[in-house]
Amino acid sequence: MPRNISKSKTKIVIDANVWVSFAIGKSMLYLRDIATHKAIEVIANLNLIEEVSFALQKPKVLKYISPDRARIALELMIETCKILENKQSYSLSRDPKDDYLIDLAIANNAHFLITGDKDLLTLKEVAKVKIITLKDFHNIFLKELSTF
């Protein structure tokens, strides 16, 4: 991370695909540890919450998880995220449906946008927001914590 996380919270935006993967349980259980850590501030908006809620109700997702597990994942998201709003103003992604995530991250001075979306990952960094996978963020986060 660009600075010591003990001085201020690291602001992150977590893409819907990461939340859904967490619900399915694809070896991403450390998302809970990251989202609830006192040095992390997870930022979301209503669009992101609606996207996750909708995705968790899709039959192709529900064949892997119970409705109960979907509810738990959505509750974790709602309980750990700071809900903010922003106006859409950027058109930077190859997929225009992803632009709201970039807008959310930039408008709220996020340090990271965590995603598994290749269209977003190819950008690598936008307006000082690093765009990385959850695994990469987890590795950076653990390294930073070990410096205490």
C-alpha positions as CSV (number, residue, x, y, z in Angstrom):
1,M,0.0,0.0,0.0
2,P,1.2,3.5,-0.6
3,R,1.3,4.4,3.1
4,N,1.2,2.7,6.5
5,I,-2.4,1.6,7.1
6,S,-2.0,2.4,10.8
7,K,-2.2,6.1,10.1
8,S,-5.6,6.1,8.3
9,K,-8.0,3.7,6.8
10,T,-7.4,2.2,3.4
11,K,-10.5,2.8,1.3
12,I,-11.6,0.1,-1.1
13,V,-14.4,-0.6,-3.5
14,I,-15.2,-4.3,-3.9
15,D,-16.8,-5.3,-7.2
16,A,-20.0,-7.4,-7.2
17,N,-18.2,-10.4,-8.8
18,V,-16.0,-10.6,-5.7
19,W,-18.9,-10.5,-3.3
20,V,-20.7,-13.2,-5.3
21,S,-17.5,-15.3,-5.4
22,F,-17.3,-14.9,-1.6
23,A,-20.9,-16.2,-1.3
24,I,-20.1,-19.2,-3.4
25,G,-17.0,-19.8,-1.3
26,K,-14.4,-20.0,-4.0
27,S,-11.4,-19.9,-1.5
28,M,-12.1,-16.2,-0.9
29,L,-13.2,-16.5,2.8
30,Y,-10.6,-13.9,3.7
31,L,-12.9,-11.3,2.2
32,R,-14.7,-11.3,5.5
33,D,-11.5,-10.6,7.3
34,I,-10.7,-7.7,5.0
35,A,-14.2,-6.2,5.0
36,T,-14.3,-6.2,8.8
37,H,-10.8,-5.1,9.5
38,K,-10.5,-1.8,11.5
39,A,-7.9,-0.4,9.0
40,I,-10.2,-0.9,6.0
41,E,-13.1,1.2,4.9
42,V,-15.2,-0.6,2.3
43,I,-17.2,1.8,0.1
44,A,-20.4,0.9,-1.9
45,N,-23.4,2.6,-3.4
46,L,-26.9,1.5,-4.0
47,N,-26.1,0.4,-7.6
48,L,-23.4,-2.0,-6.3
49,I,-25.7,-3.4,-3.5
50,E,-28.5,-3.9,-6.1
51,E,-26.1,-5.6,-8.5
52,V,-24.9,-8.0,-5.8
53,S,-28.5,-8.7,-4.6
54,F,-29.7,-9.4,-8.1
55,A,-26.7,-11.7,-8.9
56,L,-27.2,-13.7,-5.7
57,Q,-30.8,-14.4,-6.8
58,K,-29.9,-15.8,-10.2
59,P,-30.5,-19.5,-10.7
60,K,-27.0,-20.1,-11.9
61,V,-25.7,-18.8,-8.6
62,L,-28.3,-20.4,-6.4
63,K,-27.4,-23.9,-7.8
64,Y,-24.1,-23.4,-5.9
65,I,-25.3,-21.8,-2.7
66,S,-28.4,-21.8,-0.5
67,P,-30.6,-18.7,-0.2
68,D,-29.4,-18.6,3.4
69,R,-25.7,-18.2,2.3
70,A,-26.7,-15.6,-0.3
71,R,-28.5,-13.7,2.5
72,I,-25.4,-13.9,4.8
73,A,-23.1,-12.6,2.0
74,L,-25.5,-9.6,1.3
75,E,-25.8,-8.9,5.1
76,L,-22.0,-8.8,5.4
77,M,-21.8,-6.4,2.5
78,I,-24.5,-4.1,4.0
79,E,-23.0,-4.3,7.5
80,T,-19.4,-3.6,6.5
81,C,-19.8,-1.0,3.7
82,K,-20.0,2.7,4.0
83,I,-22.9,3.5,1.6
84,L,-22.1,6.6,-0.5
85,E,-23.5,8.1,-3.6
86,N,-21.8,9.7,-6.6
87,K,-22.6,11.0,-10.0
88,Q,-21.4,9.0,-13.0
89,S,-18.8,11.0,-14.9
90,Y,-16.2,8.6,-16.3
91,S,-16.3,6.4,-19.3
92,L,-13.1,4.5,-19.0
93,S,-13.9,0.8,-19.0
94,R,-14.3,-1.4,-22.1
95,D,-17.6,-2.3,-20.5
96,P,-19.7,0.8,-19.8
97,K,-21.6,-1.1,-17.1
98,D,-18.4,-1.1,-15.0
99,D,-18.0,2.7,-15.1
100,Y,-20.1,3.3,-12.0
101,L,-17.4,1.4,-10.0
102,I,-14.7,3.6,-11.3
103,D,-16.8,6.7,-10.5
104,L,-17.5,5.4,-7.0
105,A,-13.8,4.7,-6.3
106,I,-12.6,8.1,-7.7
107,A,-15.4,10.2,-6.1
108,N,-14.7,8.8,-2.7
109,N,-10.9,8.7,-2.9
110,A,-10.6,5.0,-2.7
111,H,-7.1,3.5,-2.8
112,F,-8.2,0.3,-4.4
113,L,-10.9,-1.2,-6.6
114,I,-10.9,-4.9,-6.0
115,T,-12.3,-7.0,-8.9
116,G,-12.1,-10.1,-10.9
117,D,-13.3,-8.4,-14.1
118,K,-10.7,-8.4,-16.8
119,D,-12.1,-5.3,-18.4
120,L,-11.4,-3.4,-15.2
121,L,-8.1,-5.2,-14.4
122,T,-6.6,-4.1,-17.7
123,L,-6.8,-0.5,-16.6
124,K,-4.5,-1.2,-13.6
125,E,-4.8,2.3,-12.1
126,V,-7.2,5.2,-12.7
127,A,-6.8,8.6,-10.9
128,K,-4.6,7.0,-8.2
129,V,-7.1,4.1,-7.7
130,K,-5.3,0.8,-8.1
131,I,-7.4,-1.8,-9.7
132,I,-6.4,-5.3,-8.5
133,T,-7.7,-8.7,-7.7
134,L,-8.8,-9.7,-4.1
135,K,-5.8,-12.1,-4.0
136,D,-3.4,-9.4,-4.8
137,F,-5.0,-7.0,-2.3
138,H,-4.9,-9.7,0.4
139,N,-1.2,-10.2,-0.3
140,I,-0.5,-6.5,0.0
141,F,-2.6,-6.1,3.0
142,L,-0.9,-9.0,4.9
143,K,2.5,-7.6,4.0
144,E,1.5,-4.1,5.3
145,L,0.2,-5.6,8.6
146,S,3.5,-7.5,9.1
147,T,5.3,-4.1,9.3
148,F,3.6,-3.2,12.6
